[in-house]
Amino acid sequence: TGRRTALSVADGSVDRISRFSSSSSSSINHNFPRIVHRVWISKAKMPESWVEAQKTWVAALPGWTHRVWDDSACAGLIGGSYPWFMQQYEEYELPIQRSDVCRYFLLHHFGGIYADLDMRLLRSVDPVLEEATALRKSVLFLEKDSDSFGGSLCIGLMASTKENEFWLQVFGLLQRRRHRWWYRFSSHFRVIFSSGPRLVIPLALANATSIGVFPAAQFFACDVCDELPCGREGGWIEFASTGKVWNRWDTFVLNFLDCRILRPLVANLSRLVGAVVVLAVSGGLVLWARARTRRVHVHALTPPR
């Protein structure tokens, strides 16, 4: 037997639930279709490291179907099964927006797992999906070690049962977030709010009863500040190389501000506040001790009446 940990999203936070059971994939039953989806919407050749990363999923999940969807395949799925969304899909200016949207429709239509192309899988996820089924969690997101502009959960690794109603909420929000006047000023914020994590994750936190996560303790999600390739010893996934092919200048600027200025400032500010608190408490104790000593000394010198 081996220890497995499932995580549940509750009250807008992540709460840990642990139990022990067999990790043998041959006896595992869960409600998630055994298909892995990836999306590559680009005219460029896929990086060789990403091609090699896909092979790790085939090796770890040998009984599963593995498919990479390109722009025409995504358009075919949406045009054939969700024609009411086709115009909006075609109007997205950035490839990453179509990539984001396609993964949501894939998970609704087929169910299964969506994984970013730069992600390597080092062991089977079947035990986690079995536990999620036992806990009645029907949609899973990758938990992040730290919050950032994208949020505390990651859409780079997701799992879902087929035709899950959660995605219908996502589709509705995609339509409502289609246009914002401030999208023109930043492609980064346009992506994360119109089709990316800042659109999906708040919905996930609002649907806590059915949403779970791939725990960060096992599924280490590389942060924007981490050097790539990266992973964690004993982790279930690792990242093959940079996944920043979609990034534009504003993303690099925001990541620089986040990693080089904001986080160090917050860390130093926390240490400064801690030092001030310690000094204040220490000074207060010293003053209290001096005042008490003075009162005792005065009382000792006062002659009796």
Buried (B, 14 or more C-beta within 10 A) or exposed (E): EEEBBBBBBEEEEBEEBEEEBEBEBEEBEBBBBBBBBBBBBBEEEBBEBBEEBBEBBEEBBEEBEBBBBBBEBBBEBBBEEBEEBEEBBEEBEBBBBBBBBBBBBBBBBBBBBBBBBBBBBBBBBBBBBBBBBBBEBBBBBBBBEEEBBBBBBBBBBBBBBBEBEBBEBBBEBBEEBEEEEEBEEBBBBBBBBBBBBBBBBBBBBEBBEBBBBBBBBBBBBBBBEBEBBBBBEEBBBBBBBBBEBBBBEBBEEBBEEBBEEBBEEEEEEEEEEEEEEEEEEEEEEEEEEEEEEEEEEEEEEEEEE
